[in-house]
Amino acid sequence: MKTFHLEGSKRTNIGKKAAKIYRKESLVPCVLYGGDEVVHFTVSKDGIRKLIYTPEIHIVDLNIEGKVYAAILKEMQFHPVSDALLHVDFLQIFENKPVVIEIPVVLEGLAEGVKAGGKLSLEMRKLKVKGFYKDFPEQLTINIENLGLGKTIQVGNLSFKNLELLNSKDNVVVAVKLTRAARGAAAKG
């Protein structure tokens, strides 16, 4: 898994007024929890942009005034109209403590059902997993070569080494749907 380095400064003032002042200075208010203490800090908008606007997941090396924490991005809040980043929550991670995170899904191969005229549909772009952060892959790869026409792969059909899948076992991850052309070909044949 990739590592992202981020510099931050501790916040002395906490609250709505203070947050507005920080935002006017192009700073994003953040909080780090999950460790011994809750740390309130700010980061620059430019510094955090590459971490926020990417489909990849990262371990974040947070350097807050010289003290370094290992963390993951937990939650982001955006303005409902302007879509500006308002607040970010980070979760401190440890090697001996399991963490829950969403990891992107990547499909591998050409499905049999697509060759037969079906349409491939990725229903879940990310899966929620629990495990130790050292075991997290950058993406969850699913081989779909044997997926036939009208068939699906559900969360219950998947397993990944050292990871526990937390999504409902009935959730469909990927499906090959019948198209009108495929139905017509099946009716004639």
Phi, psi and chi 1 to 4 in degrees:
 res  aa     phi    psi   chi1   chi2   chi3   chi4
   1 MET       -  143.2 -169.4 -175.0  -55.1      -
   2 LYS   -75.6  154.3  -64.9  177.8 -177.5  172.7
   3 THR  -113.0  139.1  -55.8      -      -      -
   4 PHE  -120.4  127.2 -171.6   87.8      -      -
   5 HIS   -95.1  132.2  -59.7  -77.0      -      -
   6 LEU  -138.9  130.2 -169.6   60.7      -      -
   7 GLU   -97.4  138.1  -59.0  -81.6  -31.7      -
   8 GLY  -139.0  162.8      -      -      -      -
   9 SER  -124.6  138.4  -55.2      -      -      -
  10 LYS   -64.1  145.1  -81.0 -165.1  174.9 -179.7
  11 ARG   -95.9  134.1  -74.0 -165.6  -78.4  166.8
  12 THR   -94.6  -36.8   48.9      -      -      -
  13 ASN   -98.8  130.4  -60.0  -27.5      -      -
  14 ILE  -122.6  138.8  -59.4  167.5      -      -
  15 GLY   137.7  177.9      -      -      -      -
  16 LYS   -64.2  -45.7  -76.0 -175.4  178.5 -178.6
  17 LYS   -62.3  -46.0  -79.9 -174.4  178.7  178.0
  18 ALA   -63.5  -40.5      -      -      -      -
  19 ALA   -62.7  -40.3      -      -      -      -
  20 LYS   -62.9  -40.9  -79.8 -175.1  177.5 -179.5
  21 ILE   -64.3  -43.8  -67.1  167.7      -      -
  22 TYR   -60.5  -43.8  -71.3  129.3      -      -
  23 ARG   -63.7  -35.9  -72.2 -174.7 -162.6  111.8
  24 LYS   -64.6  -26.7  -77.8 -176.7 -179.6  173.9
  25 GLU   -90.4   16.2  -63.5  171.6    4.4      -
  26 SER    61.7   34.1  -71.4      -      -      -
  27 LEU  -112.7  148.7  -63.9  172.8      -      -
  28 VAL  -109.6  121.5  179.3      -      -      -
  29 PRO   -68.1  136.7  -11.5   21.7      -      -
  30 CYS  -136.6  163.1  -57.9      -      -      -
  31 VAL  -139.4  142.1   66.5      -      -      -
  32 LEU  -117.4  122.0  172.6   69.8      -      -
  33 TYR  -131.0  174.3   59.8   90.9      -      -
  34 GLY   105.1  -12.9      -      -      -      -
  35 GLY  -103.5 -153.7      -      -      -      -
  36 ASP   -70.5  -32.3  -61.3  -26.9      -      -
  37 GLU  -133.8  156.0   58.4 -179.8  -35.2      -
  38 VAL   -92.7  127.3  174.6      -      -      -
  39 VAL  -111.8  123.5 -178.4      -      -      -
  40 HIS   -99.4  128.6  -63.9  -85.6      -      -
  41 PHE  -151.3  173.1   63.0  100.9      -      -
  42 THR  -125.7  152.7   59.2      -      -      -
  43 VAL  -131.4  160.4  -65.0      -      -      -
  44 SER   -77.4  148.4   70.0      -      -      -
  45 LYS   -59.8  -41.1  -79.2 -175.4 -177.6  176.5
  46 ASP   -65.8  -36.8  -68.3  -23.3      -      -
  47 GLY   -67.2  -32.7      -      -      -      -
  48 ILE   -96.3  -12.6 -159.6  167.5      -      -
  49 ARG   -54.5  -46.7  179.2  175.2  -78.2  127.5
  50 LYS   -69.0  -21.4  -73.5 -177.0  180.0  148.6
  51 LEU   -80.0  -37.9  175.6   66.3      -      -
  52 ILE   -76.0  -47.9  -57.7  -85.9      -      -
  53 TYR   -94.8   59.8  -60.3  106.4      -      -
  54 THR  -147.5  145.7  178.3      -      -      -
  55 PRO   -78.9  -10.6   26.8  -32.0      -      -
  56 GLU   -79.5  158.5  -60.7  168.9  -18.4      -
  57 ILE  -106.1  148.3   55.3  170.3      -      -
  58 HIS  -135.9  152.9  -66.6   87.1      -      -
  59 ILE   -89.5  131.8  -58.2  -99.4      -      -
  60 VAL  -103.4  124.3 -178.5      -      -      -
  61 ASP   -89.7   99.9  -91.1  -12.1      -      -
  62 LEU   -88.6  118.7  -86.2  176.2      -      -
  63 ASN  -107.0  102.1 -175.0  -20.5      -      -
  64 ILE  -107.8   99.5  -57.8  171.0      -      -
  65 GLU    51.0   48.5  -63.9  178.8   -3.6      -
  66 GLY    93.8  -18.9      -      -      -      -
  67 LYS   -95.8  126.4 -166.0  168.0 -179.7 -173.2
  68 VAL  -102.9  132.8  179.1      -      -      -
  69 TYR  -123.5  143.8  -57.6   90.8      -      -
  70 ALA   -93.0  130.7      -      -      -      -
  71 ALA  -149.7  168.0      -      -      -      -
  72 ILE  -126.4  154.6   56.1  169.9      -      -
  73 LEU   -73.1  123.2 -166.7   65.5      -      -
  74 LYS  -104.3  -47.5 -163.2   64.3  179.5  169.8
  75 GLU  -152.7  146.6 -169.7  175.4  -19.4      -
  76 MET  -127.7  144.6  -60.7  171.7  -77.4      -
  77 GLN  -118.7  131.3  -64.4  169.4    0.6      -
  78 PHE  -116.6  153.9  -67.3   92.6      -      -
  79 HIS   -67.6  135.3 -170.1  -81.8      -      -
  80 PRO   -66.3  -24.5   17.9  -25.8      -      -
  81 VAL  -104.1  -53.5  176.5      -      -      -
  82 SER   -83.9  -12.4   67.8      -      -      -
  83 ASP    64.2   18.9 -144.6   25.8      -      -
  84 ALA   -74.2  146.2      -      -      -      -
  85 LEU   -71.6  123.5 -176.4   62.4      -      -
  86 LEU  -101.4  -40.8  -63.3  177.6      -      -
  87 HIS  -158.5  148.0 -169.0  -88.5      -      -
  88 VAL  -133.0  134.5  179.8      -      -      -
  89 ASP  -107.4  132.9  -71.7   -8.2      -      -
  90 PHE  -115.5  147.7  -71.1   93.5      -      -
  91 LEU  -113.1  122.6  176.9   65.6      -      -
  92 GLN   -70.8  136.1 -171.0  172.9   -6.6      -
  93 ILE  -118.0  151.7   53.6  176.0      -      -
  94 PHE  -132.1  153.4  -57.1   94.0      -      -
  95 GLU   -64.6  -28.5  -75.5 -170.3   19.3      -
  96 ASN  -102.6   10.0   58.1   -7.3      -      -
  97 LYS  -120.8  124.3 -119.7 -179.7  165.0  178.9
  98 PRO   -68.5  151.4   17.1  -21.6      -      -
  99 VAL  -128.6  149.2 -178.3      -      -      -
 100 VAL  -103.4  129.8  174.6      -      -      -
 101 ILE  -149.5  157.4 -169.4  170.5      -      -
 102 GLU   -99.7  130.3  -74.3 -168.6  -29.3      -
 103 ILE  -118.2  136.3  -60.6 -178.7      -      -
 104 PRO   -64.2  147.3  -10.3   17.6      -      -
 105 VAL   -99.6  135.9  171.3      -      -      -
 106 VAL  -126.1  132.7  173.0      -      -      -
 107 LEU   -94.4  143.5  -56.7  177.8      -      -
 108 GLU  -127.3  131.5  178.8 -179.3   80.3      -
 109 GLY    95.8  172.7      -      -      -      -
 110 LEU  -110.4  120.6  180.0   60.5      -      -
 111 ALA   -69.4  143.9      -      -      -      -
 112 GLU   -57.5  -40.2  -68.8  -69.4  -33.6      -
 113 GLY   -65.1  -30.2      -      -      -      -
 114 VAL   -71.6  -38.7  173.1      -      -      -
 115 LYS   -62.3  -30.6  -68.6  177.4 -170.2  171.6
 116 ALA   -86.3    5.1      -      -      -      -
 117 GLY   105.5    4.1      -      -      -      -
 118 GLY   -81.4  172.7      -      -      -      -
 119 LYS  -115.8  126.6 -176.8  176.5 -177.7 -121.2
 120 LEU   -78.1  133.4 -172.4   68.2      -      -
 121 SER  -132.6  114.7  174.9      -      -      -
 122 LEU   -87.3  108.6  178.7   60.7      -      -
 123 GLU   -84.3  -31.1  -56.1  -71.0  -30.9      -
 124 MET  -126.6  115.3  -61.8  178.2   75.0      -
 125 ARG   -79.6  -23.7  -65.5 -171.7 -177.2  -77.1
 126 LYS  -136.8  148.8  -69.8 -176.4  175.7 -177.2
 127 LEU  -118.7  140.8  -69.2  175.6      -      -
 128 LYS   -86.6  123.7 -170.2  180.0  -81.3 -167.4
 129 VAL  -127.3  158.0  -61.4      -      -      -
 130 LYS  -125.0  135.5 -179.1  178.7 -177.2  178.9
 131 GLY   174.6 -174.0      -      -      -      -
 132 PHE   -85.2  139.3  -63.4  105.0      -      -
 133 TYR   -61.3  -25.7   80.6   86.0      -      -
 134 LYS   -68.7  -19.0   63.0  179.7  175.8    7.5
 135 ASP   -91.8   -7.1  -65.0  -31.3      -      -
 136 PHE   -72.6  127.1  -70.3  148.1      -      -
 137 PRO   -81.7  167.1   29.7  -32.5      -      -
 138 GLU   -71.2  -27.5  -72.4 -174.3   25.1      -
 139 GLN  -154.2  156.3   57.4 -159.1   20.7      -
 140 LEU   -98.4  113.9  -61.2  172.4      -      -
 141 THR   -94.1  127.9  -55.1      -      -      -
 142 ILE  -119.1  123.4  -59.6  171.5      -      -
 143 ASN   -83.1  125.5 -171.6  -42.0      -      -
 144 ILE  -115.7   13.5   57.5  167.2      -      -
 145 GLU   -58.1  -35.0  -73.4  179.1    3.7      -
 146 ASN   -93.0    9.9  -61.6  -33.9      -      -
 147 LEU   -79.8  112.4 -167.3   59.6      -      -
 148 GLY   -85.0  176.2      -      -      -      -
 149 LEU   -63.4  127.9 -160.5   54.9      -      -
 150 GLY    77.9    7.8      -      -      -      -
 151 LYS  -100.5  161.4  -59.4  -66.7 -178.8 -163.7
 152 THR  -134.1  161.2   62.5      -      -      -
 153 ILE  -116.9  123.2  -65.0  177.8      -      -
 154 GLN  -103.0  163.8  -64.2  175.2  -35.8      -
 155 VAL   -56.7  -37.6  173.9      -      -      -
 156 GLY   -63.4  -20.8      -      -      -      -
 157 ASN   -84.1   -8.7  -56.1  113.4      -      -
 158 LEU  -103.6  150.9  -59.4  172.5      -      -
 159 SER  -152.0  142.6   67.4      -      -      -
 160 PHE  -130.9  142.9  -62.1   96.1      -      -
 161 LYS   -59.5  129.5 -171.1  178.2  174.9 -164.7
 162 ASN    62.7   16.0  -62.0  -31.3      -      -
 163 LEU  -124.8  141.2  -62.1  177.3      -      -
 164 GLU  -107.5  123.2  178.0 -172.5  -11.8      -
 165 LEU   -81.0  129.5  -65.7  170.8      -      -
 166 LEU  -103.4   -9.8  -61.4  179.0      -      -
 167 ASN   -69.1  158.6  -60.4   84.6      -      -
 168 SER   -59.6  136.6  171.2      -      -      -
 169 LYS   -63.6  -21.1  -61.8 -152.8  178.8  -51.3
 170 ASP   -85.0  -11.8  -62.6  -23.4      -      -
 171 ASN   -63.1  133.3  -74.5    3.0      -      -
 172 VAL   -84.4  126.3  173.8      -      -      -
 173 VAL   -90.0  -47.3  179.4      -      -      -
 174 VAL  -144.0  144.9   61.8      -      -      -
 175 ALA  -141.2  152.0      -      -      -      -
 176 VAL  -110.3  111.6  175.5      -      -      -
 177 LYS   -93.9  147.1  -63.2 -179.5  176.5  177.2
 178 LEU   -73.7  136.3  -91.0   85.7      -      -
 179 THR  -101.7  168.7   58.5      -      -      -
 180 ARG   -59.9  -40.7  -75.3 -170.4 -165.8  138.2
 181 ALA   -62.9  -41.5      -      -      -      -
 182 ALA   -67.7  -37.7      -      -      -      -
 183 ARG   -64.8  -41.4  -82.6 -165.5 -155.8  108.5
 184 GLY   -63.8  -41.5      -      -      -      -
 185 ALA   -65.9  -38.8      -      -      -      -
 186 ALA   -67.7  -36.0      -      -      -      -
 187 ALA   -69.1  -38.1      -      -      -      -
 188 LYS   -72.4  -36.8  -72.2  176.6 -175.2  172.1
 189 GLY   -77.0      -      -      -      -      -
